[in-house]
Amino acid sequence: MAGTLVEIHDGLRDALAGIDGLLVADHIPEKIVAPMAVIQFDRVDFPRSMAGGSSEWRMTVTVLVRRMEVVTAQRLLDEFLSWDGPWSIRAAVAADRTLGGACHSLLVESVENVRPVETDDGAFLAADFAVRIHA
């Protein structure tokens, strides 16, 4: 049985909440308090056959770190970008590839769009993690 978008959001939120010190928002936050991960829905591809089948969900997890000084911010972001380790986004999400039963499988496909971000809350360095989910 396929999980709902709410269940998938909750599963991603719970997986990321295991990273010590990382705040997780499963919606666009009104205020950025870094380091923060923001989960966003991108798209869903529903099955094409009448018999059903799995749907493919695409989510983006944007990680933001405070940009006090460029090198320090990049080094902190690098910890989240790492393949493994206590702050690895990929490792945290891949630890339970079913998101507590909300999906059949998932894959953190890539990290892209590393960029500076300026808001009323300050200056940040951000990166987008593309997550593909089969539910």
N, C-alpha and C positions, 0 to 999 in steps of 0.2 A: 504494500500500500504506500502510495506517495505521500510525503509530508506536505503540510501547507507552508506558505511563505512565512507565516508567523513561527512555525516550528523550526524552519530552516534558520531564520534570523536568531531565534533563541538558542539553537544549537551552536551557531557561529559565535554568538555572544558568550556562551558558557565556555567554549573552547578557548577563546581569547582571554577570558577573565582569569585563567590560570597563570597568566604572565604577571609576575609580581610588579606592581607599580603602574601597570597600564590601565588607564580608564577606557571603558568600551561603551560606545553608543550604537544602538541598533536603529538609529534615526539621525537625521542631520541635527547636530546640537546647536542650541542657541549661543553657547559659550564654549570655546575651546580651552581645555585644561590639559596641557601636554605633560607627559606623552599620552596620546589618545589614539584609539582605533575607531574609525567610523565605518559601519557596515551599510552598504548601499545596494539595492536591487538594480540590476542592469536590464536583464531580459529573461524570458522563458521561451523555450521551444517545446510546444506540446507535441505528443505523438501524432503521426500522420495516419495511422491505420485505424479502422473502426474498432478493432479489438483492443485498442489501448496500448499500453507500453509505458516505458519510463519517459519522463519529461527531463529536459536539460535546463537547469537554472544557471544563470550567470550572475555573480555577485562581485562587488569590488569592496575590498577592505582598504581604506585609506589610513595610513599611519602618519601622525604628525608629531614632531618633536620641536621643542622650543629652540629657536635660533639665536642663542646668546652670542655665539661666536661660530663662524662657519665650520671650522675644523672640528670643534667639539660637537656641534649638531650632527655633522656627517658621521662621526664615529658612533654616536648614539644611534642614529638611524641604521648604520651598518649592523648593529647588534640585532635589530628587528629583521633586517634583510638576510641574515645568515641562514644557512641550510639547517643548522641545528644549534642547540644551546638554550639557555633558560629564557631568552627574550626572542627567540625565533618565531615569527608569525607562522611560517610554513610548518615547523615542527608542532606547534600548538594545535593548529587546525588538523594536521594529519594524524594526530594522536588518536582520534576517534573518527574514522572515515565514514561513519554513519550518522554523526552528529546526534548521538543518543537515540538513534532509530528514526530520525526525520528523513533520512535519505539512504539510497543503496550504496553510494560511493561518492567521493569527491576528490578533487585534485587542485592544488594551488599551482596554477599554470605558469604564472610569470609575475614579475615586478616591473613596473614601468612608470613613466611620468614622474621621475624624481624632480622636485621643483621647490622653489621658495614660495611661501604663501604669506601674504600680509592681510591681517584682519584688524578689527578694533581691539581684539584680544592680544595682539602682538605679532611678532614675526616668527614664522615656523618653517621647517623643512618637511616636505611631505613626499610620500611614495604610495602608489596604488598597487595592491595585490589582486590579481585576477583569479577568481575561484570558480571552478566549474563543478556543478553538483548534479548528480543523477538521482532523481526521486521518482 
